[in-house]
Amino acid sequence: MTNILVTGSNGQVGSELQALSPAYEYNFYFTDRDSLDITDKSAVEEFVKNNEITTIINAAAYTAVDKAEDDKESADRVNHLATKYLAEIAKEQGCKLIHISTDYVFDGKNYKPYNEDDVTSPNGVYGATKLAGEKAMQNVNPKDSIIIRTSWVYSSYGANFVKTMLRLGKERDTLGVIFDQVGTPTYARDLARTILDILPRITNEDVAIYHYSNEGVLSWYDFAKEIMRMAKIECVINPIETKEYPTPATRPHYSLLNKAKIKKDFSITIPYWKDSLDNCLKVLGERR
């Protein structure tokens, strides 16, 4: 029996994993910070042993990008140390570990899509702690385990750009949205489904890194325009520069991820971003 521990199960990817779980012949254990503290190694170790866990999907993360700048210790504990503990437990217990990471490990100064082996150089605390978690996992090197970097995650669950735009679009006549940050959104349901589909085929000696987002390329401005168009919300979206919207943490200006490796290794097809947005808006009851 495949017994899967999912951490961060109330987050966007974790919630989508829960939604999809009935369609899979796996035995799931969904946990959040209240039911299992992943920064407590002995507690996780005991949970894994008691429930005969065979796979860990680490969807937990400290994702408050701006807050992390003043709360480095908490971000490091969740994004770095907890990942290290999970890797050590996976290695000791012979579990697979699938860890979700981020485009923020790059500085965003590239001019072509980032490959998995491109030089990392995070701009802020969030990216730095996520990178530290990646490196810790690679150093421990549990067998049959992978890191999946993703970007611009949204879902019908939790707080995210899509839901914020829907709310603000109904409240205001005009909105300014950044046009000089380019990347690709990721519908968390697509990522969750990919993880569950490829899980039985993950067989590698050393920790492998993969990139996953939806297909296509756009700015936040383009994304907002399409959300309003699909939802038929009469709100004018105006393009603004990043410098007009200062934040404590620096965002990558270019975070397009090259997904050729995951498509080739697992023979998967990745949906186009507009099709996935359409699906999410239908789930939210916002497609007009």
N, C-alpha and C positions, 0 to 999 in steps of 0.2 A: 504493500500500500504506500502511495506517495503522500506523506504527511507534510503539509506546507505551513510554515510559520510566516505570517505576513505582519511586519511591523508597520506602524504608521497607518493603520487601516482606516482611520477617519480622515486622512488627507485625500487629495484628488485621485492619485493613482490607487491608493489603498481602497477607497470607496468604489472605484470602478472594478477593481479585482473582486470585491464583495458582490457587486452587481452581476458580474460574469460567472462567478464561481459555480452556480447550479448546473451550468452547461458542461462542466469538466468532472472527470472521474477522479478527482483528488479529494483528500481530506484536509480541509482548511482550518487553521487556527488564527483568527483575526485578533490582533492586539493593538492597543494604543498605549500612550504613556501612563495612563491610569492603571491598566491591567498588567503591563509589563514594562519596566523601566530598562531600556536597552543600554543605559549608562551604568547599570549594575550587572557586572559580568556574571557573578555567581547566580543571580536570579535567572538570567537568560540561560545559563548552563543547565540549571535545574529544570527549567521549562522544556528545553530541547530533549534532555534525557527522559523526563517523565512522559512526554508525549511522542517519543520515538520519531522526532522530526527528521525528515530526509532532505528537505529543501527550505532555505530561508530566503524570503524576498524582502529586502530592506527598502521599504518605501517611506521610512521615517527620515525626517531631516529638519534642521533649523533653517527655515526658508525666509525669515524676515530680513531681507537683504540690507535695508537701511538700519534697522535696529541692531543688527550684528556688529556694526561699526563701533558701537558703545557697549556691546555685550559679547566680547570675543570669547570669554571663558565658557559661556553657555553654548555658543555656536560650535566651539571646538569640541566640547564634551559630546555633543550629539553627532556632528558631522564627521569628526575625526576619530575620537577615542572609542565611541560606540561601534563604529565601523571596524576598527581594529579588534575589538572584543568579539564581534560577530564572526570575523574572519578566523580568529583563533579557535572559537568554538566549532565553527564549520570544519576546520582542519582536524581538530581533535575527535569530533564525532562522525566524520566522514559525510558531512552534509554538502549539498550544493549551496552556493550563495550567489544570489542575483542582487546587485547593489545599484541603485539609481543615483547617477551623478548629474552634472550640469555643464552647459556651455560656458558658465562663468569661470571655468578653469582657464579659459583663454582671455587675452586682453582685448580682443575684438578689433585688432588693427590689421587683420588679414584682408586680402583682396580676392580670395577664392575660398570655397568651402573647406572647413577644417577637417583634416584626416585625424584618425585616432592617434597617430604617432607624431603629430605636429607639436611644436614646443608650447608648453603651458606657461602662462604668466598672468595669474589672477589680478584684477584691479582692486579688490577689496577683501574684507574679512570673510564674507560668505564663500566666495570662490576659493580663497586660500584654505579654509577649513575643509571644504569639499575635496580639494586636491590632496590635502594631507590625509584624508580618509581613503582616497584612491591609492595613494602610495603605501599607506599602512597595509591595506588589503593585498597589494601586490607583493609586499615584503613577506607577509605571512604565507601567501600563496596557497590558499585552499584549492584542492583539485576540483575540476568541473565547475568553475565559478567564473562569473563575468561581471563587468561594470558596464552599465548602459548610460551614456551621457545623452541628455535631452534638453529641449529648450522651449520657452514660452508656453508652459503647460496650462491648459484650461480644461474645464469639465462642467457638467451640470451640478457637480458637488463643490462645496467650499467657496472661497472668495478667489476671484480671478478676473482677468482683463475683460473677458466676454460679458460676464455678469455685471461688472462695473459699468461698462459701456451701455448695456441695456438699461440699467437703472438711471444713469446720468442722461442718456439720450431722451428718456421720458420726462425728466425733470427740467431740462434746459433746451433752449433754442439753438445754441451753438456750443461747440466744444473744440478746444485746441488739443491736437494729438501729435506726438513726435513723429517726424518723417525721416530723420537722419539716423535711425537705428534700424538695421536690416537683419532679418533672420527668417525663421519659419515657426509657426505655432505647432503645438503638439496636442491633439485631443487625447486626454488621459485614457479614454476607453480604447483607443487604437494601440497605445503603448501597453496597457494592461493585457489586451488580447494577444499581442505579439509575445509578451513574456510567457503567458500560459501555453501558447502554441509551440514555442521553441524549447520550452523547458526539458522535454524528454531527450532532445537532440544536443543538449549542451554536454560535450565531452572534450575536455582539454586539460592538459597537464598544468599549464601555467595560466594565471588569471588573464583573461582576454578583455579588451576594451572595445565597445561598439558604440556607434552613434545612431540615434533614432529621433526623428521628428517627422511631421507630415511632409509631403512633397511640395515643392514650389518655393518662391522667394518673395518677400514683401516687407513693408515697413509697418510700424504700429498704426500709422495713419491709414494705410491701405486696409489693414485689418479692421479698424474702426468703421471705415466707409462701407465695407462689405457687411459688417454686422448690422449697421443701420439699414442698408439696402434689403437684406434678407428678411429682417424683422419689420420692414416698412415703417421705420421710425423717422419722423420728420425733424431731424436734427442736423444742422449744418456742421460738418467736420472741417476744421481749418488746420492746415499743416503748421507745426511749430518746430523750432530747433531745440535740441537737447539743452542748450545753454539758457533757453527761456524757461526751463522747468528743472531747476537745480535740485539734486537729491544728495543725501549724505554719502551714499555709495555710488561709484562710477559704474554705469552700465556699459557693456560691450557695444560698440557702434556696429560691428559686423559679427554675427554669430551663426552664420549658415554652417550646418553640419553635413559632411559628406557621408551618405548612408550606404555607399556601395558595398562595404564589407559585410554588414548584417544582411543585406539583400542576397549577396552571393553565398555566404556561409549557411544560411538557413532557408534559401529559396523562398523568400517572402516578397509580397507586393505591399507597398506602403501607399495609403490613400492620399489623394491630393487635398491640400488644406481647405479648399472651398467645399469639397464634398463632406469633409469631416465637420466643418463648421455648420453646414446644413443639418447634419445628423444631430449635433449637439443642440441646436436651436429647436429642432423638433422634439427632443427629449424635454427641453425646458418649456415647450408649448409656446415658443416665440416665433416660429416660422410662419410668415404671412404670405 
